Amino acid sequence: MADTQVDVTRRIAAPASTIWRMVSDVTRMGEWSPETTSATWKKGANGPTLGARFSGKNRNGRKTWSTVCTVDECEPDRTFGFAVTAGPFKVAHWSYRIEPEI
């Protein structure tokens, strides 16, 4: 995995709890991602918790691939993050930080 980091900040007119529930519900990822077509929890996991794993199905044009993700940040209404691998390769790390405006 390259050591490149990209940060994006967005203001969203919604409660932090609503945003957190949306980004941490990986089964909905296919609704918003330009590449991920679906994601499913693995090995008995059914929601976001530290150490939970999920698999992702992805498509870019005619190319398709699968990933395995492990949740490594999970604080309700504040953070959700996961490491992404494809086979033996570290692909990416996604992290969402939610901060309510005061």
Backbone as a printed PyTorch tensor [residue, N CA C, xyz], in Angstrom:
tensor([[[  0.8590,  -1.1660,   0.0000],
         [  0.0000,   0.0000,   0.0000],
         [  0.9020,   1.2240,   0.0000]],

        [[  0.6040,   2.1670,  -0.8670],
         [  1.3600,   3.4080,  -0.9280],
         [  1.1210,   4.2270,   0.3290]],

        [[  2.0640,   5.1090,   0.6130],
         [  1.9300,   5.9550,   1.7890],
         [  1.2290,   7.2650,   1.4710]],

        [[  0.3500,   7.2480,   0.5120],
         [ -0.4020,   8.4390,   0.1380],
         [ -1.6320,   8.5520,   1.0190]],

        [[ -1.8870,   9.7630,   1.4940],
         [ -3.0740,   9.9960,   2.3090],
         [ -3.9030,  11.0850,   1.6580]],

        [[ -5.1920,  10.8540,   1.5910],
         [ -6.1200,  11.8390,   1.0530],
         [ -7.1440,  12.1370,   2.1370]],

        [[ -7.3490,  13.4050,   2.4140],
         [ -8.3480,  13.8230,   3.3940],
         [ -9.3920,  14.6640,   2.6870]],

        [[-10.6530,  14.3870,   2.9740],
         [-11.7560,  15.1520,   2.4260],
         [-12.6570,  15.5480,   3.5820]],

        [[-13.0710,  16.8000,   3.6110],
         [-13.9770,  17.2750,   4.6460],
         [-15.2760,  17.7120,   3.9840]],

        [[-16.3870,  17.2720,   4.5480],
         [-17.7150,  17.6450,   4.0510],
         [-18.5790,  18.0670,   5.2200]],

        [[-19.3910,  19.0850,   5.0080],
         [-20.4080,  19.4600,   5.9890],
         [-21.7160,  18.8530,   5.5250]],

        [[-22.3600,  18.1410,   6.4350],
         [-23.6030,  17.4520,   6.1100],
         [-24.6430,  17.8560,   7.1480]],

        [[-25.7830,  18.3030,   6.6780],
         [-26.8450,  18.7650,   7.5730],
         [-27.6350,  17.5600,   8.0860]],

        [[-27.0220,  16.8420,   9.0260],
         [-27.6700,  15.6730,   9.6290],
         [-26.9860,  15.3970,  10.9650]],

        [[-27.6900,  14.7510,  11.8730],
         [-27.0740,  14.3990,  13.1540],
         [-25.9010,  13.4320,  12.9610]],

        [[-24.8950,  13.5460,  13.8230],
         [-23.7260,  12.6670,  13.7630],
         [-24.1430,  11.1940,  13.8150]],

        [[-25.1380,  10.8620,  14.6060],
         [-25.5610,   9.4600,  14.7230],
         [-26.1020,   8.9260,  13.3990]],

        [[-26.7920,   9.7520,  12.6460],
         [-27.3330,   9.3300,  11.3490],
         [-26.2020,   9.0800,  10.3650]],

        [[-25.2490,   9.9860,  10.3010],
         [-24.1110,   9.8340,   9.3870],
         [-23.3040,   8.6010,   9.7610]],

        [[-23.0320,   8.4080,  11.0400],
         [-22.2520,   7.2550,  11.4680],
         [-22.9500,   5.9460,  11.0890]],

        [[-24.2550,   5.8760,  11.3120],
         [-25.0000,   4.6590,  10.9580],
         [-24.8990,   4.3870,   9.4590]],

        [[-24.9160,   5.4250,   8.6560],
         [-24.8350,   5.2390,   7.2040],
         [-23.4550,   4.7310,   6.7750]],

        [[-22.3770,   5.3750,   7.2310],
         [-21.0470,   4.9570,   6.7680],
         [-20.6120,   3.6320,   7.3730]],

        [[-21.1360,   3.2800,   8.5330],
         [-20.7340,   2.0230,   9.1640],
         [-21.6030,   0.8390,   8.7370]],

        [[-22.6580,   1.0890,   7.9870],
         [-23.4850,   0.0030,   7.4430],
         [-22.9010,  -0.3910,   6.0940]],

        [[-21.8960,  -1.2620,   6.1360],
         [-21.1690,  -1.6090,   4.9090],
         [-22.0580,  -2.2930,   3.8720]],

        [[-23.1720,  -2.8390,   4.3070],
         [-24.0680,  -3.4970,   3.3430],
         [-24.7000,  -2.4910,   2.3890]],

        [[-24.5950,  -1.1990,   2.6860],
         [-25.1440,  -0.1480,   1.8140],
         [-24.0670,   0.4980,   0.9330]],

        [[-22.8210,   0.0590,   1.0850],
         [-21.7170,   0.6840,   0.3700],
         [-21.9270,   0.7280,  -1.1440]],

        [[-22.5260,  -0.2880,  -1.6880],
         [-22.7880,  -0.3360,  -3.1270],
         [-23.7220,   0.7570,  -3.6210]],

        [[-24.5000,   1.3480,  -2.7100],
         [-25.4100,   2.4360,  -3.0900],
         [-24.6640,   3.7250,  -3.4130]],

        [[-23.4680,   3.8940,  -2.8170],
         [-22.7730,   5.1760,  -2.9300],
         [-21.4130,   5.0990,  -3.6110]],

        [[-20.8000,   3.9430,  -3.6170],
         [-19.4410,   3.8320,  -4.1420],
         [-19.4240,   3.7070,  -5.6660]],

        [[-18.4660,   4.3700,  -6.3160],
         [-18.3360,   4.2020,  -7.7660],
         [-17.7010,   2.8620,  -8.1430]],

        [[-17.0640,   2.1620,  -7.1830],
         [-16.4270,   0.8710,  -7.4810],
         [-17.0150,  -0.2950,  -6.7090]],

        [[-17.3280,  -0.1040,  -5.4420],
         [-17.8570,  -1.2080,  -4.6470],
         [-19.2940,  -1.4720,  -5.0570]],

        [[-19.5660,  -2.7110,  -5.4340],
         [-20.9280,  -3.0680,  -5.8450],
         [-21.7130,  -3.6960,  -4.7020]],

        [[-21.0060,  -4.3160,  -3.7380],
         [-21.6820,  -4.8900,  -2.5770],
         [-20.6540,  -5.1960,  -1.4890]],

        [[-21.1420,  -5.3250,  -0.2790],
         [-20.3020,  -5.7260,   0.8550],
         [-21.1660,  -6.5500,   1.8010]],

        [[-20.5730,  -7.5830,   2.3680],
         [-21.2960,  -8.4530,   3.2920],
         [-20.4080,  -8.7730,   4.4950]],

        [[-21.0290,  -8.7810,   5.6670],
         [-20.3050,  -9.1360,   6.8750],
         [-19.8950, -10.5990,   6.8030]],

        [[-18.7610, -10.9440,   7.4120],
         [-18.2220, -12.3070,   7.3820],
         [-18.1830, -12.9190,   8.7790]],

        [[-18.1630, -14.2370,   8.8140],
         [-17.9190, -15.0370,  10.0190],
         [-18.7400, -14.6130,  11.2230]],

        [[-20.0440, -14.4700,  11.0260],
         [-20.9330, -14.1780,  12.1340],
         [-21.0800, -12.7110,  12.4730]],

        [[-20.2550, -11.8620,  11.9000],
         [-20.4100, -10.4200,  12.1580],
         [-21.6910,  -9.9440,  11.4800]],

        [[-22.4060,  -9.0540,  12.1330],
         [-23.6240,  -8.5150,  11.5300],
         [-23.7320,  -7.0060,  11.7040]],

        [[-22.6170,  -6.3930,  12.0620],
         [-22.5900,  -4.9590,  12.2200],
         [-21.2110,  -4.4930,  12.6200]],

        [[-21.0350,  -3.1820,  12.7130],
         [-19.7200,  -2.6270,  12.9820],
         [-19.2570,  -2.8140,  14.4250]],

        [[-18.1710,  -3.5600,  14.5910],
         [-17.4840,  -3.7110,  15.8730],
         [-16.0000,  -3.8770,  15.5670]],

        [[-15.1610,  -3.5260,  16.5100],
         [-13.7270,  -3.7050,  16.3080],
         [-13.4090,  -5.1540,  15.9800]],

        [[-12.6200,  -5.3620,  14.9490],
         [-12.2240,  -6.7080,  14.5470],
         [-13.1810,  -7.3900,  13.5930]],

        [[-14.3860,  -6.8540,  13.4230],
         [-15.3470,  -7.4670,  12.4890],
         [-14.7730,  -7.4080,  11.0760]],

        [[-15.1090,  -8.4180,  10.2890],
         [-14.6100,  -8.4720,   8.9120],
         [-15.7780,  -8.4910,   7.9410]],

        [[-15.5280,  -7.9300,   6.7640],
         [-16.5200,  -7.9850,   5.7020],
         [-15.8170,  -8.1240,   4.3630]],

        [[-16.5370,  -8.6900,   3.4190],
         [-15.9820,  -8.8370,   2.0770],
         [-16.6520,  -7.8320,   1.1580]],

        [[-15.8740,  -7.3520,   0.2040],
         [-16.3940,  -6.4010,  -0.7630],
         [-16.2550,  -6.9400,  -2.1690]],

        [[-17.2230,  -6.6500,  -2.9940],
         [-17.1790,  -6.9630,  -4.4210],
         [-17.0600,  -5.6260,  -5.1470]],

        [[-16.1470,  -5.5560,  -6.1010],
         [-15.8310,  -4.2850,  -6.7410],
         [-15.8060,  -4.4230,  -8.2570]],

        [[-16.0550,  -3.3020,  -8.9290],
         [-16.0260,  -3.2750, -10.3920],
         [-15.5550,  -1.9020, -10.8550]],

        [[-14.6750,  -1.9260, -11.8490],
         [-14.2500,  -0.7110, -12.5320],
         [-14.1900,  -1.0660, -14.0100]],

        [[-15.1920,  -0.6120, -14.7610],
         [-15.3000,  -1.0370, -16.1610],
         [-15.5720,  -2.5260, -16.2180]],

        [[-14.7500,  -3.2490, -16.9580],
         [-14.9280,  -4.7080, -17.0660],
         [-14.1270,  -5.4750, -16.0240]],

        [[-13.2780,  -4.7730, -15.2910],
         [-12.4580,  -5.4210, -14.2670],
         [-13.2540,  -5.5810, -12.9780]],

        [[-13.2210,  -6.7680, -12.3870],
         [-13.8730,  -7.0320, -11.1000],
         [-12.8580,  -7.6430, -10.1440]],

        [[-13.0460,  -7.4290,  -8.8440],
         [-12.1790,  -8.0120,  -7.8390],
         [-12.8970,  -8.0290,  -6.4950]],

        [[-12.3550,  -8.8370,  -5.5970],
         [-12.9060,  -8.9530,  -4.2460],
         [-11.8880,  -8.4520,  -3.2360]],

        [[-12.3850,  -7.9730,  -2.1190],
         [-11.5280,  -7.5280,  -1.0240],
         [-12.0320,  -8.1010,   0.2900]],

        [[-11.1730,  -8.1080,   1.2730],
         [-11.5470,  -8.4410,   2.6450],
         [-11.1550,  -7.2350,   3.4930]],

        [[-12.0680,  -6.8070,   4.3280],
         [-11.8540,  -5.6120,   5.1490],
         [-12.0000,  -5.9700,   6.6200]],

        [[-11.1870,  -5.3230,   7.4480],
         [-11.2310,  -5.5360,   8.8950],
         [-11.4480,  -4.1950,   9.5820]],

        [[-12.4900,  -4.1190,  10.3880],
         [-12.8060,  -2.8890,  11.1120],
         [-11.7480,  -2.6730,  12.2010]],

        [[-11.0830,  -1.5070,  12.1470],
         [-10.0560,  -1.2080,  13.1420],
         [-10.2970,   0.1150,  13.8770]],

        [[-11.3760,   0.7930,  13.5370],
         [-11.8080,   1.9910,  14.2600],
         [-13.3250,   1.9220,  14.3630]],

        [[-13.8430,   2.0270,  15.5550],
         [-15.2920,   1.9130,  15.7020],
         [-15.7450,   2.5410,  17.0100]],

        [[-16.0960,   3.8130,  16.9280],
         [-16.6530,   4.5240,  18.0680],
         [-17.9600,   5.1500,  17.6020]],

        [[-19.0920,   4.5890,  18.0060],
         [-20.3770,   5.0860,  17.5160],
         [-20.4900,   6.6070,  17.5600]],

        [[-21.0200,   7.1430,  16.4730],
         [-21.2530,   8.5740,  16.2710],
         [-19.9680,   9.3920,  16.1230]],

        [[-18.7810,   8.7420,  16.1070],
         [-17.5120,   9.4840,  16.0280],
         [-16.5850,   8.9650,  14.9260]],

        [[-16.2490,   7.6650,  14.9430],
         [-15.2830,   7.1400,  13.9700],
         [-15.7000,   5.7680,  13.4580]],

        [[-15.3180,   5.5120,  12.2210],
         [-15.4500,   4.1800,  11.6370],
         [-14.3350,   4.0430,  10.6200]],

        [[-13.5320,   2.9940,  10.7600],
         [-12.4230,   2.7900,   9.8440],
         [-12.1790,   1.3180,   9.6020]],

        [[-11.5690,   1.0170,   8.4400],
         [-11.2860,  -0.3740,   8.1210],
         [-10.1030,  -0.4810,   7.1690]],

        [[ -9.3410,  -1.5590,   7.3520],
         [ -8.2200,  -1.8790,   6.4820],
         [ -8.7240,  -2.8060,   5.3820]],

        [[ -8.2570,  -2.5680,   4.1570],
         [ -8.7060,  -3.3230,   2.9860],
         [ -7.5430,  -4.1340,   2.4300]],

        [[ -7.7860,  -5.4310,   2.2070],
         [ -6.7850,  -6.2800,   1.5590],
         [ -7.4250,  -7.0060,   0.3810]],

        [[ -6.5790,  -7.3310,  -0.5860],
         [ -6.9800,  -8.1680,  -1.7230],
         [ -5.9240,  -9.2600,  -1.8120]],

        [[ -6.3040, -10.4700,  -1.3900],
         [ -5.3070, -11.5300,  -1.2920],
         [ -4.2590, -11.1130,  -0.2620]],

        [[ -2.9760, -11.2320,  -0.5980],
         [ -1.9270, -10.8740,   0.3590],
         [ -1.5850,  -9.3750,   0.3510]],

        [[ -2.2650,  -8.5970,  -0.4660],
         [ -1.9020,  -7.1930,  -0.6500],
         [ -2.7290,  -6.2400,   0.2080]],

        [[ -2.0540,  -5.3200,   0.8860],
         [ -2.7290,  -4.2370,   1.5860],
         [ -3.1250,  -3.2140,   0.5300]],

        [[ -4.4080,  -2.9430,   0.4280],
         [ -4.9190,  -2.0820,  -0.6360],
         [ -5.1440,  -0.6530,  -0.1570]],

        [[ -5.8100,  -0.4970,   0.9640],
         [ -6.1790,   0.8440,   1.4190],
         [ -6.6150,   0.8050,   2.8720]],

        [[ -6.7560,   1.9830,   3.4270],
         [ -7.3910,   2.1340,   4.7350],
         [ -8.3860,   3.2780,   4.6020]],

        [[ -9.6350,   2.9970,   4.9290],
         [-10.6920,   4.0120,   4.9110],
         [-11.0290,   4.3680,   6.3370]],

        [[-11.2020,   5.6630,   6.5860],
         [-11.5330,   6.1100,   7.9260],
         [-12.4720,   7.3030,   7.8440]],

        [[-13.5350,   7.2320,   8.6020],
         [-14.5120,   8.3200,   8.6720],
         [-14.4800,   8.8920,  10.0780]],

        [[-14.3460,  10.1930,  10.1700],
         [-14.3790,  10.8890,  11.4540],
         [-15.5330,  11.8830,  11.4020]],

        [[-16.4240,  11.7600,  12.3400],
         [-17.6310,  12.5880,  12.3490],
         [-17.5350,  13.5410,  13.5250]],

        [[-17.6420,  14.8280,  13.2360],
         [-17.5670,  15.8480,  14.2730],
         [-18.7810,  16.7630,  14.1480]],

        [[-19.6400,  16.7750,  15.1460],
         [-20.7980,  17.6670,  15.0820],
         [-20.3510,  19.1240,  15.1310]],

        [[-21.0290,  19.9560,  14.3890],
         [-20.7520,  21.3920,  14.4640],
         [-21.4050,  21.9540,  15.7160]],

        [[-20.7510,  22.8650,  16.3210],
         [-21.2900,  23.4670,  17.5520],
         [-21.8940,  24.8070,  17.2400]]])
